[in-house]
Amino acid sequence: MGDESNSGESKEMSSEGSGRIDASAREVARSIRQGDRRAMARAITRIESTLDQDRLRGQAVLEALIAESGDAIRVGITGPPGVGKSTFIEALGLYLVENGKRVAVLAVDPSSPVSGGSILGDKTRMERLALCPEAFIRPSPSSGSLGGVANRTREVMLLCEAAGYDVVLIETVGIGQSEITVSSMVDFFLVLLLPAGGDQLQGIKKGVIELADALVVNKADGAMQSVAERTRADYAGALDLIRSSGDAWRTQAMLASSLESKGIEEVWQTILRHAELMRESGEFDERRKDQSRAWLHKLLEEGIDHVFRRQPGMTLSIAREEEAVAAQKTTPAAAARSLLAAFQKAIDKQVSGSNSD
């Protein structure tokens, strides 16, 4: 799955500005619509690339497909280390495939500090699901991105939707204050929890719980069954004291056993019920619109930062101001003002030069 062979690569998007990018993008988009996994994997690789030219090519494909995205149910799944996220996602994915759904799994791995690539490779941890032709699993390195998701997860999600996948499952790196970004790109945010109680119950980040549409106590089997049931009851009580994530929905506390596939159907029915209620209330469409706006602003910030840092002499100026701040020779606010003034001066100079031409 996700074969990234370079076969036929020479036919794709060979020359920026020659007019062939658009035609090639349409051809790749057509292949993705027809279920070509290699074309989809190559497009994703380009979208995730750190090279500007590759990213532009990947974005061209996405633009050719954007009108066909948006029909899938987007589910974000997070939880603390050891909770069994991959096992749960595989159980849920297999259930969905058995019920006629096509499933895409975007599994965000921790990044290697040496290579920058994925450390764990979630595909190897979902072996049964990976064998299903109705499933597409894509491990991506988080590359230091906050929010528990890869930098280009949103774009990859839209590609999966345009390729005809009915459900997109996004597995985050773990759980913590920086993990809540996933909730800003999905329709349903599910938090997996371990059977526990007392101090462990208090240790879960309140911010994550407030954003959750459902809390699922996993590993509710064997000797842990009774502990899991008590934990679920504890969370259900705690949820009464925390406002719901939406006016039409009250966050659910549930049980599941990924190994025994117990509670999986109930989780899916809860996701469907949530989507139905959100659509009836109008919150579903509003959430999607808010997500698109947030995505736009994030891309604007990234673009502005990119332009800022590429100005002549800016790298040295930033290093100089950093040293001054570290040595307490100036304040961070004053240093930022100085850098922004230099940036504005550089932009004005470029505009003036362009007008004179």
C-alpha positions in Angstrom: 0.0 0.0 0.0 1.1 3.5 -0.7 3.7 2.2 -3.2 5.8 5.2 -4.2 7.4 3.8 -7.3 8.8 6.3 -9.7 7.5 4.4 -12.8 6.1 6.8 -15.3 7.4 9.8 -13.3 8.7 11.5 -16.4 5.2 12.0 -17.7 4.2 14.1 -14.6 4.5 17.8 -14.3 7.9 18.2 -15.9 8.2 21.9 -16.4 7.0 24.7 -14.2 5.5 27.6 -16.1 5.4 25.7 -19.4 1.6 25.0 -19.2 2.3 21.2 -18.8 1.8 21.3 -15.0 -2.0 21.9 -15.4 -2.4 19.1 -18.0 -0.2 16.7 -15.9 -2.1 17.6 -12.7 -5.3 16.7 -14.4 -3.9 13.4 -15.6 -2.7 12.5 -12.1 -6.0 13.6 -10.6 -7.8 11.3 -13.1 -5.6 8.4 -12.1 -6.4 9.0 -8.4 -10.1 9.1 -9.1 -9.7 5.7 -10.8 -8.1 4.2 -7.7 -4.5 4.3 -8.7 -2.6 3.9 -5.4 0.8 4.7 -6.9 -0.5 8.0 -8.3 -2.0 8.9 -5.0 1.1 7.9 -3.1 3.3 10.1 -5.4 0.9 13.0 -5.0 1.1 12.7 -1.2 4.9 12.5 -1.3 5.0 15.7 -3.2 2.5 17.5 -0.9 4.7 16.4 2.1 7.9 17.4 0.4 10.2 20.1 1.8 11.0 21.1 -1.8 9.0 24.1 -3.1 8.8 22.7 -6.7 7.5 19.3 -5.5 5.0 21.0 -3.2 3.7 23.1 -6.0 3.2 20.0 -8.2 1.3 18.2 -5.3 -0.8 21.3 -4.7 -1.7 21.4 -8.4 -3.1 17.9 -8.2 -5.0 18.8 -5.1 -6.5 21.8 -6.8 -7.7 19.6 -9.6 -9.5 17.4 -7.1 -10.7 19.8 -4.4 -14.3 20.0 -5.8 -14.6 16.2 -5.2 -13.5 16.2 -1.6 -15.5 16.7 1.5 -17.9 13.7 1.4 -16.0 11.4 3.9 -16.5 11.3 7.6 -13.3 12.5 9.2 -12.4 11.0 12.6 -9.4 12.0 14.7 -8.1 9.5 17.2 -5.7 10.3 20.0 -4.6 8.8 23.4 -1.7 8.3 25.7 1.2 6.0 24.8 0.3 2.3 25.3 -3.4 2.8 25.0 -3.6 0.7 21.8 -4.4 3.4 19.1 -3.1 1.3 16.2 -4.9 -1.8 17.3 -8.1 0.1 17.9 -7.9 1.8 14.4 -7.2 -1.6 12.8 -10.3 -3.1 14.5 -12.4 -0.2 13.5 -11.1 -0.2 10.0 -11.7 -3.9 9.5 -15.3 -3.4 10.8 -15.9 -0.6 8.3 -14.4 -2.6 5.4 -16.6 -5.6 6.3 -19.6 -3.2 6.1 -18.8 -1.9 2.7 -16.8 1.2 3.5 -13.5 2.3 2.0 -11.2 3.5 4.7 -8.1 5.7 4.6 -5.8 5.8 7.7 -3.4 8.7 8.1 -1.1 7.5 10.8 1.2 10.2 12.1 4.5 8.8 13.4 7.1 10.4 15.7 10.0 11.7 13.5 13.5 10.4 13.7 15.8 13.2 14.9 18.5 11.8 12.6 16.6 11.1 9.3 13.5 13.1 9.9 11.4 10.1 8.8 8.8 8.0 10.6 10.2 5.9 13.5 7.4 3.4 14.0 5.8 2.9 10.6 2.2 2.3 11.5 1.6 0.2 8.4 3.6 -2.6 10.0 1.3 -2.3 13.1 -1.9 -2.8 11.1 -1.0 -5.8 9.1 -4.5 -7.2 8.6 -6.0 -3.9 7.5 -3.1 -3.2 5.2 -4.0 -6.4 3.2 -7.5 -5.0 2.5 -7.8 -3.5 -1.0 -10.6 -1.2 0.4 -8.1 0.4 2.9 -5.2 2.8 2.3 -2.7 3.3 5.1 -0.3 6.2 5.0 2.3 6.6 7.8 3.8 10.2 7.8 6.4 11.7 10.1 5.2 14.4 12.3 8.5 16.3 11.5 8.3 18.3 14.7 4.9 19.6 14.0 2.8 20.6 17.0 -0.7 19.4 17.3 0.1 15.7 16.9 -0.4 15.7 13.2 1.9 16.1 10.2 2.2 19.5 8.5 0.2 18.4 5.4 -2.3 16.1 7.0 -5.2 18.3 5.8 -4.1 18.2 2.2 -3.6 14.4 2.3 -7.1 14.0 3.9 -8.7 15.8 1.0 -6.8 13.7 -1.6 -8.1 10.6 0.2 -11.7 11.9 0.0 -11.4 12.8 -3.7 -10.1 9.2 -4.3 -13.4 7.9 -3.0 -12.6 6.9 0.6 -15.8 7.0 2.8 -14.0 7.4 6.1 -10.7 9.0 7.0 -9.1 8.0 10.3 -6.3 10.3 11.6 -4.1 8.8 14.3 -2.1 11.4 16.2 1.3 10.9 17.8 0.0 10.9 21.4 -1.8 13.0 23.9 -0.9 16.4 25.5 -1.6 20.1 25.3 -0.2 20.4 21.8 -2.2 17.4 20.5 -5.5 19.2 20.1 -4.8 20.5 16.6 -6.4 17.4 15.2 -9.8 18.5 16.5 -9.7 21.4 14.2 -9.6 19.2 11.1 -12.1 16.4 11.8 -15.8 15.9 12.3 -15.5 13.6 15.3 -12.7 13.7 17.9 -12.2 10.4 19.8 -9.9 10.1 22.8 -8.8 6.6 23.8 -8.0 6.0 27.5 -6.5 3.2 29.5 -8.5 1.4 32.3 -7.3 3.4 35.4 -8.6 5.8 38.0 -7.6 8.2 40.8 -4.4 10.0 40.0 -4.3 8.7 36.4 -7.8 10.0 35.8 -6.7 13.5 37.0 -3.6 13.3 34.9 -5.4 13.5 31.6 -5.3 16.9 30.1 -8.6 18.7 30.7 -8.3 20.6 27.4 -8.3 17.5 25.4 -11.3 16.0 27.2 -13.2 19.2 26.6 -12.7 18.9 22.9 -13.5 15.2 22.7 -16.8 14.0 21.1 -16.3 10.6 22.8 -14.0 9.0 25.4 -13.4 5.3 24.8 -11.8 3.2 27.6 -9.8 0.7 25.6 -8.5 -2.8 26.6 -11.8 -3.6 28.4 -11.2 -7.3 28.4 -10.0 -10.1 30.7 -8.8 -9.0 34.1 -9.1 -5.4 33.2 -12.9 -5.6 32.4 -14.1 -4.5 35.8 -11.4 -1.7 36.1 -12.4 -0.5 32.6 -16.1 -0.3 33.6 -15.2 1.7 36.8 -13.0 4.0 34.7 -15.8 4.6 32.2 -18.2 5.4 35.0 -15.7 7.9 36.5 -15.3 9.7 33.2 -19.0 9.7 32.6 -19.4 11.5 36.0 -16.5 13.9 35.1 -18.2 14.8 31.8 -21.2 16.1 33.6 -19.0 18.8 35.0 -17.5 19.8 31.6 -19.4 21.5 28.9 -20.1 19.5 25.7 -18.1 20.2 22.6 -21.3 21.1 20.7 -24.8 22.3 21.6 -26.5 19.3 20.0 -24.2 16.7 21.4 -23.1 15.4 24.8 -19.7 13.8 24.9 -20.0 10.0 25.4 -18.0 7.7 27.7 -17.7 4.2 26.2 -15.9 0.9 26.5 -14.0 -1.1 23.8 -11.8 -4.1 23.4 -9.7 -3.8 20.3 -8.3 -7.4 20.7 -11.8 -8.9 21.0 -13.5 -6.3 18.7 -16.0 -5.5 21.4 -17.6 -2.1 21.4 -16.3 -1.3 17.9 -19.7 -1.3 16.3 -21.1 0.9 19.1 -18.3 3.4 18.6 -19.1 3.6 14.9 -22.8 4.0 15.5 -22.0 6.8 17.9 -19.9 8.5 15.2 -22.8 8.2 12.7 -25.3 9.5 15.3 -23.1 12.5 16.0 -22.8 13.3 12.3 -26.6 13.1 11.9 -27.3 15.4 14.9 -24.6 17.9 13.8 -26.1 18.0 10.3 -29.6 18.5 11.6 -28.5 21.4 13.8 -26.3 23.0 11.1 -23.2 22.6 13.3 -21.6 20.1 10.9 -21.4 22.6 8.0 -20.3 25.4 10.4 -17.5 23.2 11.8 -16.3 22.4 8.3 -16.3 26.1 7.3 -14.4 27.1 10.5 -11.9 24.4 9.7 -11.3 25.8 6.2 -10.9 29.3 7.6 -8.4 28.1 10.2 -6.5 26.2 7.6 -6.3 29.3 5.4 -4.9 31.4 8.2 -2.4 28.7 9.1 -1.1 28.6 5.5 -1.0 32.4 5.4 1.2 32.4 8.6 3.5 29.8 7.1 3.8 31.7 3.8 4.5 35.0 5.5 7.1 33.4 7.7 8.7 31.7 4.6 8.9 35.1 2.7 10.1 36.8 5.8 13.1 34.4 6.3 14.0 34.5 2.6 14.7 38.2 2.5 18.3 39.1 1.8 20.3 39.4 5.1 17.4 38.3 7.2 19.0 35.1 8.5 21.9 37.1 9.8 19.6 39.7 11.3 17.6 37.1 13.1 20.7 35.5 14.5 22.0 38.9 15.7 18.7 39.7 17.4 18.6 36.3 19.0 22.0 36.8 20.5 21.0 40.2 21.8 17.9 38.9 23.4 19.8 35.9 25.0 22.4 38.4 26.4 19.6 40.6 27.7 20.8 43.5 25.6 17.3 44.0 24.3 13.8 42.7 24.8 12.1 40.2 22.6 9.5 42.8 21.7 12.1 45.3 20.6 14.0 42.7 18.6 10.8 41.7 16.9 10.0 45.3 16.0 13.5 45.7 14.6 13.2 42.6 12.4 9.7 43.5 11.2 10.9 47.1 10.3 13.7 45.6 8.3 11.3 43.2 6.6 8.9 46.1 5.7 11.9 48.1 4.3 12.9 45.2 2.1 9.3 44.8 0.8 9.0 48.5 0.1 12.3 48.4 -1.8 11.1 45.5 -3.9 7.8 47.3 -4.7 9.6 50.5 -5.5 12.0 48.6 -7.8 9.1 46.9 -9.5 7.2 50.1 -10.1 10.3 51.8 -11.6 10.6 49.0 -14.1 
